[in-house]
Amino acid sequence: MAHTAPNESARNHAGKSSPRYELLTLGDELLLGLTANSHLTWIGSELGRRGVQLARNVTIDDKAEVIAAQFRESWGKADIIITTGGLGPTCDDNTREAVAQVLGQKLVFDPAIEQAIADRFAKFGRKMVPTANNRKQAFKFERGEVLPNANGTAPGLWVEQDGRVLVMLPGPPNELRPMFTEQVLPRLAARGLLTTGEAYVQIRTAGVGESLLETRFQPIFDRYPDLGIAYCAHLGQVDCRISSPDGRYEMDVLQNVAQECATLLGEDFVCFGHANMVKVVADRLREQGRTLAVAEACTGGLLANSFTDTCGASKFFQGGVVSYSNESKMLFLDCPECLLSQHGAVSPECAVAMASGVAEQLGADYGLSITGFAGPTGGAGENPVGTIYIGLHAPGGDWTKKLTYPGPRCAVKERAVTAAIDWLRREVVKESQKAAAPLAN
Amino acid sequence: MAHTAPNESARNHAGKSSPRYELLTLGDELLLGLTANSHLTWIGSELGRRGVQLARNVTIDDKAEVIAAQFRESWGKADIIITTGGLGPTCDDNTREAVAQVLGQKLVFDPAIEQAIADRFAKFGRKMVPTANNRKQAFKFERGEVLPNANGTAPGLWVEQDGRVLVMLPGPPNELRPMFTEQVLPRLAARGLLTTGEAYVQIRTAGVGESLLETRFQPIFDRYPDLGIAYCAHLGQVDCRISSPDGRYEMDVLQNVAQECATLLGEDFVCFGHANMVKVVADRLREQGRTLAVAEACTGGLLANSFTDTCGASKFFQGGVVSYSNESKMLFLDCPECLLSQHGAVSPECAVAMASGVAEQLGADYGLSITGFAGPTGGAGENPVGTIYIGLHAPGGDWTKKLTYPGPRCAVKERAVTAAIDWLRREVVKESQKAAAPLAN
């Protein structure tokens, strides 16, 4: 697309400049911090998987003149502009009008859209009142297409003009996401504006820092000098993305390289792709027909909640106890009173007792426990705020480990839970490997 | 600030144009959707409380030429630019250099910054290696100030130039937030760029839709025609913000109006300000010296976690049970087997048994329970996916209620937890009122 200024575009393997994507997210609620900008996170990630990195995301309020000014500036720079929000029936939705003005297009009433909205109302036993606001949603650009909305009233809009693409999406995530996946991505792929499949192979790792990971992988990558390598660290995990920027390596080469990295890493390798650690543990437990129970003090339910966010958790997750008091540790987890009084509730002994206690009570194969001081108060001496003990009861034995995390209460909870799940993952994977190769033991 | 174009600025009560704030958030990880843009949410909300709405948030990657181009454009429009990220020691942190070039300033080495970094390393028992990367963090603008970083290495930077303010903040939230609250907000307030106190009175409500709330409040607001009124709905709650855009009403008038609204609402009123519902429940329970225990099935730990995110939760929270199986309901919660086999685990009877069971087991005054089908599977007939029963055991009796939520698993969990906490809030507040006015009963 010739209008892209050279200093604003990347180059892809064919030597053509890569198309420049901009995302415009509209809404006062974003600027006031009332709602997180989940559209950036979700669309950015969906595009990233298909080889595209957003060049820019601009968030503005939904006043018509503000939208017009920003859209004019972005339309002069970008190849593809995606807008979110501002298409609904409420009175501050001026987006269509402001954009039409910049495009030099007319808005035209589309009876088919109005009918689709009326049908949707009827489906829920309501009658559409033909107010100005409801009718407003039935306007489209005179030279553009309509993206039907299966989950709401306002449809999306698609315009190709001046060698550029404009995609306008409704704000509610449950309307936007299926529309983007089912309608927008295939259209963009058909026009060669992104890859049709995954653009890279991702290796998820845990327990190794970014720079150490780089050092460990380097001898492998040295043999493939034209690979694209990117590292991303988040929440105690590091992902490594392997791609072929100049198209020299086929996907199966990338997969072989990734497999070599995984083998080298051993148990620090979590999975390929985008699954989370809980998913890895859940899949292995279901494979093995094993079950899990958890007991947690300072993480207060976050550990149990991490497992129960997974669909089908009831297949392996037996339950959990949030034991905030010594009484509950004795009652539910059979922690001996003498152990609690001798060692205290924040101790390796208590962590092991909690893990084995909850497993025994619920008849689970694995028990995982967390006890500690999440802060901001509690803790002193050997066990200051941020001290965490994790307990693991597994078919092969019982263990405990101590960790220390600085930071605010919620961050300590989150890191403790990630560390506990990672430890369980390592044990569960080892069990799977034993089962797969019984003679090797 | 005279350079602000009229069509890009709001007007405040003195007839002066309000200063235009822009936020530049830097980082590939934001554009790739690896990390949520929490800086927008947090800074947007902190500024909103002080009467400022961000005019724009722009997210770009941290390549030097991209930063320079965007910063140049924003510096031509905004009165205050806040940047986040790109100040750390890693090699893609080119932010300082790119910005210095646009400002026409030199970067100068500041031995005091280097010393502060070395001191911080020493505090954690490490020695600072004077690499180029570590040294880079010790450079500041020749005409600018340093914002010391109490929680990390790279300090923030403050520049006043051309009648504008530039604030550069480090990316990690635990470094950025205290720096913004303790150093940046007071400086901005001292220059008249935001209000020193809260700019509005906020009324938090629950259980009333936005349009009904508007109808109920209107007779009150009709008596104060110059009030600024804004409604914001989120997660089943609606907030109403009352301000005085032309400065006609003093804060105590706003507070009186808000009090009148609260009285009118009765138990649908949650609190003034920004506290969450859990905080309201926690404060009342601590006041009353009462305790709470929870039992949950389909919400899987999220209910317990909501309470234990609050500092000092152990003062009132006795613990919780995540009972994913009938066995765990019998074992931990004393749910009778005949009840489970007659009515099933997703039933009003089971919800009540769970709530009273967990309260009795842990000796708590209140028991709160949730059972249901969060989806995507399970549920049929009278109790389809999305069916939730909440149970409440309180000093005054035991109750249950049924709710139905559409949507994906995590959304159902979240809405069920919010509804349960809201119900408990209403009971706990009633108990407080009884205690305060015993003769009126």
Interface residues (C-beta under 8 A of the other chain):
Chain A: N7 E8 D28 E29 L30 L31 L32 G33 L34 T35 A36 N37 S38 L40 T41 W42 I43 G44 S45 E46 G48 Q53 L54 A55 R56 N57 V58 T59 I60 D61 E65 V66 A69 Q70 N174 C232 H234 D239 V294 C298 T299 G300 G301 L302 L303 A304 N305 S306 F307 T308 D309 C311 G312 A313 S314 F317 Q318 G319 G320 V321 V322 S323 Y324 S325 E327 S328 L331 F332 Q361 L362 G363 G375 P376 T377 G407 P408 R409 C410 A411 K413
Chain B: N7 E8 D28 E29 L30 L31 L32 G33 L34 T35 A36 N37 S38 L40 T41 W42 I43 G44 S45 E46 G48 Q53 L54 A55 R56 N57 V58 T59 I60 D61 E65 V66 A69 Q70 N174 C232 H234 V294 C298 T299 G300 G301 L302 L303 A304 N305 S306 F307 T308 D309 C311 G312 A313 S314 F317 Q318 G319 G320 V321 V322 S323 Y324 S325 E327 S328 L331 F332 Q361 L362 G363 G375 P376 T377 G407 P408 R409 C410 K413
